[in-house]
Each structure stands twice: as C-alpha cells, then as structure tokens.
C-alpha cells in the first residue's frame, strides 16, 4: 500500500541532489537516513567519501548498527525472500546493491565496518583539530572537561590581574568594566566565565567589530527594520484607514496627553516606512491599538485621541456626531485587525524594540569588551595547551581554524574537499551557529551539479536545546536560503508510523493552536506541520487530560496527582501487560512525590540520571565529614557529623558542645592546631551537664576523630575519609545496599577531585556532587520508565504519562549581561549585545528588548518540549495537572502552552464535568469536608545505638548458648561474662541487620524477592555484619538467609511484607512527648492498613531453645513486648481513627503472633 509521502521518500534517495528534510516525530527518519547511506554506498568508489554526522554517540551507533544489519540480512537472505513491508523491502534492495558494489571494489564492509564514517560532530571536530595541530594551535589533548570553569578562572586571573597592575589598554578595559559593576571583582569574574562558556557565539563577530561602533549598530538597525517590515505586511490592507485614524487621534489629544506616543502620528497619511527613523510613529500606532498591558484596547476615549466631541468643533451637535463616527470607525477597524493572525504579537514586538544607536555610556562598556574578550579567549587557549585540557567549544573553534575560511581554505580543507563527496547530518534543528559555519567551510568548494550532495535531516518542532546554543532558525534558513553554494531542496515527511490515529488527531488539533502561525527564522519560531497517521485508531481512550482542582496546598495537590499517576501505571499494566510505560516530566524535581508514590505502590522503575545523590542523607553526611576534616573552621560541618547517624547526639548535647569554651582551660602544645569544636570533643568530660548517653557516644567518637585529625595528609584523601567514616560507624548506620552503593559513588568522585590530599575547588566538587545520580536499579521493571522529556527524545512507549503540567520550571540564572545571536532575513549572522545590568537601571530599551526576546524564545521552546513529550506515545497519552479554579496556569509552565488548545476555563470545566477541556478529560476536585489534613511523613532517623561499639570479640552463636541465660546460676553467669557480652552483641547486631533486610523487602515488595536475590544480597549483609564488629560470619549469615527464605515461603510474611497496603510504612518514626514533657521517638518496624484496620507489627529475631516449646516461647515473648506494642497502638489512635491490631512476627519460625 502506498503511503501519502512516498514520493518525497523516494526523491530523498536521489544521490545527485541535496535535500533539507523535515522529519517530524515518528516519521521514520533513521530508516530514511539509513536508506540514503546505502544508496550512496552503491555508487561511490570508497566508503570514506560519505560522512555522516550526528549529535550523540548513541545515534551514531544506532545508524551504524542499522546499516550493518541491513547488509548482513541481505547477505544471508535469498533474493526471492525479500521482506514483506515496503520500507523494509526498499532497505533490503538497497543493501543488495551495496553488496554488489562491495564485491566489485573489494571493500569487505561486513568485516571492516569502521570504514563507514559515522561520527558525532564533536568527534569529527576533534579529528580535524588533531590532524592540523600546528596550524590550529590545538594539540593532542584529552577528552573535553566536564567542568571547565576552574580553567576559565585561571585564564581570567592570569590576564586581568597583570593588566590592572600595568594599566595598559587591557587594564583600562578591565577598569571600565569594574566601574560599571560597582568594583565587584566577583561579578566581573562571573560575567567573564559566562561569556567564555559561550564564546563561540561572539568571538567571530567581536574580531570583526573591534572598535567599529557602526558594525554592531548596523545589527540594531536591521532588527528594527525587519520587525517593522513584518508589521507593515500584516497591516498593509488597512494601512490608509489606520493612518488617517491615527492622525485624527493625534490631533484630538488633550494638551495634557501630548506626551503620548500617539502624538508622533500627527500628519501621517499612510503607514510609516519600516525604517529606524520611523520607529516613533510605529510606537504611536501601537499605543493607539494596545493597552499598557499589551492587549487589544476594548474602548477608546479622550486619553487616546477619541473624545466625545472634536477639539475644534466645541460642544456642537455636529462635533459630537463626528467624534462618535470616528470612534465607531476606529472600533470597527480594531475588530478587523484583531482577526489578523500574528498581528498582536508583532505589535508587542515593536514596543520592545531598542533604539538604533548605542548610548555613549553603553558603548564605553562594549568597546571595553571588544578589547578584552578576544585577548581573554586567546589566554584561555594558551592555558588549555599548558594544562593539556580543553572544552567542547575549544575543539569546535580549533576545527574551524584548521579549515581556514571559505575564501582561504587550508591544505586540510582542500584534502577533505577531495575526499568527501557526500555529507549527511542528523538532528539539524539542534545545530549551533559555529557548527553551521563548519558545514559551510566543509562545502565551500562545492559547485552545483558536481556530483556531490548534502543531506540534512531534522524536525524544527523538536528543537529543545537552546540552552546549549542550538539555533532552530538555522534549520529554517537552510530550507529556504542557500547554504554557501548549495541550494538545498526542502522535503517534508508527513506520515507518522508510531502513534495510533487517535493520538495523531489530538496532537494535530492541539499543536496547530499552540505553535505560532508562521515560521520566523530570526527568532526561531516554528509553525506546526500536521502528521498523517499510519496506524488506525484504537478502541481505548487515546488522550486524557486530568485536572486536580482546589486542593488546600501545592503539596497535597502534588500528592494526589502522584497517587493518580500510580493508578494510571496500574491500569496500563492490567490492560497491556507487555506494553511499555513512561512517566515524563519537564524537570527532575517534579518527580519527588511521584517516585515516593510509585515506591509505596510497589513499583520499581528504569531511570537514568533522575535521582540526585546530593540530596541523599548518607551522601550529605559524608560530604559534611569531608568538609569538617578539610575545613577546621566549618562549624556547620562539625556539628553535622555529631548529629549524623553514626554519632546521633541530641540537640541539648549538641548545644552544650557548640557553646562550651574549653580552649582557655586546655591550651594546646606549641605548634599544635585543632578545630575549636574538635577541642571540645576531645575534652568532653569537662563539659558540664552533658548527658550520660552523650558522654558514651563521645567516648567512642572523640578518639576516632582525634586520631583521624592527627593522620591528615598521611593517606590519599579517599582512603582517609572512607576509613574515618567506617571507624565512626558510617557503614553500620546504612539501611540498604543501595545506600552503600551511593556512598561508594561519592567516594569515587572524591578520589577524582583530590590533589595532594585536598580538593582543588570546592565549588567544582559541589557541582559534581549535585550532578551525581543514583545508578539504575538492577531489579527494576523493564517496562516502566521514568525520565525527563528531554531524555525521552527519540524514544517511544505504549503508554505515556506527563504529570505536573502546571509545575514551575527551574528558574534561569540571572545574567549580568544579555546578548542575542540571531539569523537575519538575508541569512546573515547577527550579534545583539546589551548593556551591563546595573542596580536600579532596568529600563534600558535594549536590555528590555533582549529580555523580551529571551522570554519569547523560551516560550516557543516550551511548546516544543510539550510536543516531544506528547509524540512519544504509541497507544495512550495521559496529561495531568493541578490548579486552583480562580487562578490562571502558572507562568512558563507547560500548562500555559497547552491552555489555548484546551480552551481552559476551570470553573466551567467543573460545572460541565470536564467536557470543555477535551473529549476525554476529568476534573478531580477537592471537596472541603473531604479534605483530611494528614501528618507529614517523618523520615525515620536511623541512628546507631548510643552504646554501639566496633566489637572485636569472637562470635558466640545465640541459638547454642541461649540456655546459659536461664539455667546457670549467678556465679556461673559471672564467670561467663565475656561470653555473654559477645552473645548479646552478636544477637543484637544480627537482629539489627535482619530488621534492615526486612525493611528493604517490604519497600521492594516481597513478590520482588526470590532465592536468587537472597544469594545476591549475601555480600552486602556480610559487609554490614563486619561493620558491626562481627568477625565470624558463617552462622549469622546462615541465620539471615534462613529468616528471609522463611518469609518467602510464609503466607503471613507475604501478606505483611507486601508494599501494596495503604499507608505502608517501614521503621516508621513517631515523635511524642512523654508524661514529664520529654521529647521522644517511637520506631515501629512495620505498619499498614488492611481492610480498614491499622496493623502494628514488630519483628523479633528470636526462636525457642531446644528445651523450650514454641507455645511457652511465644507466651514469654508476647508478655515481654505487649506494653510496648500497646503504646505504639495508642500513638496511632491519636493520629487516625482506624481500629488497631498489634502483633509480633518471628521470621525464624515463620509465625505471626497477633496480640
């Protein structure tokens, strides 16, 4: 069956022509690229004549895999057994042709796949720079730095400080900038770091404009003229009428309103010319048509030139009639103008236009920058060479230098021009200006009809990387203007092979409204291109939009939305067990409540770079320990390690330690230096009123900290910190193997940032920690994925859930200086540089213009983010958000973009049961009398026992020696004191680890555990037992293995360890006040609600001795712990109204004792 865009796909395989292909989501872009490469391979002399460039290694790997798979398939399949699908058959036939060529030319591609030149753009640039190291002044450096900011700082310091001291021309430029930044060196450094990180945007322009004020002002003039020209085109049919009415309004303005911009329209008889000198008249037209809030005027009065009677006619009837007629004419014209698509936006743009010249004060700053920045960039390149490092920008700039210019190519450029005959570039919508320039230089010697071809593929509707300098306007330019000597033919793919027709119909309808009506190259505005569904509509609901309205606060709304997401996941798994599910969000922070809800519902998910370790308490505690030991004066860090789980001092003791001054009583030996808090810890016995528990803790901790302080700089940093942490009980305080893995990730990172026992840059290290994410869960559900929308690009899932549409995005960092890199109407790259922001001076027209442009670009990209998320869905798409019925969508949220397509009116939506939102929409409204304030979930404070010691005693098995406690007399117990101490220690510590394991089982869900996983966990249990001081591990490990194995076979355990119960909690900490007013905490091993009953269960790692019956054992245990459990039940009764049941669970005998 022929598909609607089959002719375009067929044309794209013509090797003699160059194309710019628009390939929307799901249109089979990768297969088309694969087919194009195969078609080219069938005609070239050598495979190296074809260069394929992508943006990621993953994309490059996928393309090579597809090409090689096609060749392998064609080599093994008989010629009569061609694939059934038409696109597969095309690929198969092309691959057969390549194999014929391969045999003719003796390529042996199946044995030599590396002859295919499929590279990332960064990789290609690195190769170029290395090939011409001398000419490009680059050198053979290592891979680019992940964090080049420390090197930027080095370059700034090495250039600025000597220049200031010598007071040369550069020094004068630095002084000028400092003056405009209130002599704040930190501000200047931050400004220059920001400029260096994006130097590819301004470097070339500043070299040309150095000292040439007119060069940069010409760009301002072009911006003004292009904006006015577009407005003139839209207004042309009504220009004469509008001009006459504007002239009338200017004439009729009262004397007090002659300062209005409308007054500039006095005497006009036609639309002003689209030139900078006419800007005041254009601003007058905008003032006439728009309110101060940039909306269409709703009425006209004397203040805007339409009085009730004309100025010259007085209060006569004729004067009033004439004034009324003019006002009515103006109202009718306004109605006609309101119907012009895009006119309102264009008039708003005019209001934000800058003047055509820089002020003298502005130019003084820009002149200083044009002198300083090129020198600073050169200094950075020098430091890169000295340190044998680089950043990605340096690689690309070096590659450009290696090619020379379009008019003066280097020998390398000429060599490449000879070797490369066909270039294919993927994801072209994410190209930056410097990459665009690279492509121009690569093809500079090409001529029409010389047998060479350029093939670029992209989807402007999926351009998401403006923050990485991607400029979607370049893709629009390449489709409409020549790229050097090459005129690319635009091709459009329309068929969507991914989504069912129901989703495609909704996406077409919604995004036609959401996207702008016209393309705009200079701004990067992209109009919507409708898709044609290849797959028929399914019977299920294709798209649902669900609102959570009027919840008491943002937290409860987020929790309700998160619970609903888990319901959607459950329903998707029931309706399509083998189907893939993706939860997509705009920012990682929007997942907080959702991940908690998923975990409580028993789901485990696939995720990469989602869960930041910098927010995990074990990592935070390790960071505090590192800071304290490396920064003696960091009081917060020292206090943090005393509060950490391995110490666990209470607040009263912490206050006494922090405020006690022992330095005068305990002078240090000459030359010895101690942090003041460490000195107090060392002499803790001298601190009055310290609690007995606090003294016990400090007796252990003080020795370890003192010893570690004395050993500083004697070991590698990682070994030192890790050893101190383990000695303090850091490993013993961990709850899960996952926490141990997180700590290992932190320690690995610490090792990478060490230099001579120190951390070079704390700012860089902290940034690296914040970029550290939990590794993927090896036991995760392979069908359930959680990621950001950006990460989902290029992927597809049967069910897609996009929650939190009304959540705020991450705020952009405030910039001291704004600039804009834009593409003019003629394809010329333009650089608009704004003034430095100064306190109290935020009314500068150019600064406001650049802010306005950045806001509009962000809004346009936000709509494209929503499009990418929605087009990941194959069968179902679910969108959810929370909102107050009396509020508009949150500014800059995805809902703000979606609202016009939904005709969003929450009050009407509630009354109409959601029908005004979309066909399949639901409103979940919080009803006042149903809102029950819930207690915040307290994070369990997992601390070591206050009397914990790193035991060195041998293991005594509790089951073998338990009878000693009951049968031997007092004298015998005294003689066996050491054995009993060891016995109690081992039993207690083994029980501690068992509690941790049971907690993990309940969190994961007992159904996710099996015998194989128990075996996998044994090494971690071993580490925990060792950290608690147990050296003989065989019998404790056997006991743990037996306990968990029993749980997996016991129905009672499967029930109580299921994570599907409502209010499922493990080691739930409940704070309360005792009768004497003391603050205490009760920790409940297991609690949940089942059939309306609140269950409260404690685990016991005990079993009857050989001489004791199970009945008498259970009677004794219940008697011992009844009061404690009843106390827990009383606490729960105060928190909720559910009836309670209490029980003890004994995993070693597989018994649940209900009390």
Secondary structure, DSSP 8 states (H G I E B T S, - for coil): ---TTHHHHHHTT-TTS-EEEEE-TTS-HHHHHHHHHHHHHTT-SSGGGEEEEESSHHHHHHHHHHHHHHHHHHHHS-TT---SSHHHHHHHHHHHHHHHHHHHHT--TTT-GGGSEEEEHHHHHHHHHHHTHHHHT--S--S--S--HHHHHHHHHHHHHHHHHHT-HHHHHHHHHHHHTTT-HHHHHHHHHHHHHTHHHHHHHHHHHTT-HHHHHHHHHHHHHHHHHHHHHHHGGGHHHHHHHHHHHHHH--GGGTTSGGGGGTT--S---SSGGGHHHHHHHHHHHB-TTSSB-S---GGGT--SS-TTTTT-HHHHHHHHHHHHHHHHHHHHHHTSTTHHHHHHHHHT---SS--HHHHHHHHHHHHHHHHHHHHHHHHHHHHT---HHHHHHHHHHHHB-SSSB-HHHHHHHHH--EEEES-GGG--HHHHHHHHHHTTT--TTSS-EEEEEE-GGG---GGGT--HHHHHHHHHS-BTTB--EEEEE-EEEEEEHHHHHHHHHHHHHHSBSS-BTTTTB-B----EEEE---SS--EEEEEEE--SSHHHHHHHHHHHHHHHHHHHHHH-TT--EEEEESSGGGGHHHHHHHHHTT---B-SS-SBGGGSHHHHHHHHHHHHHH-TT-HHHHHHHHHSTTT---HHHHHHHHH---TTTS---TT----HHHHHHHTGGGSTT--HHHHHHHHHHHHHHHHHHHTTTSS-HHHHHHHHHHHHTTTTT--SHHHHHHHHHHHHHHHHTEETTEES-HHHHHHHHHT-B----TT--TTEEEEEHHHHTT--EEEEEE--TTS--------SEEEEEEE-TTS-EEEEEEEE-BTTB---HHHHHHHHHHHHHHHHHHHHHHHHHHTTEEEEEEEEEEE-TTS---TTSHHHHHHHHHT--HHHHHHTTTTTT-TTEEEEE--GGG---------------TT-----S----HHHHTTHHHHS-HHHHHHTHHHHHHHHHHHHHHHHHHHHHHHHHHHH-GGG--HHHHHHHHHHHHHHHHHTT----HHHHHHHHHHHHHHHH-HHHHHHT-TTSEEEEEEEEEEEE-TTS-EEEEEEEEEEEETTEEEEEEE------TTS-HHHHHHHHHHHHHHHHHHHHHHHHHH---EEEEEEEETTTTEEEE-
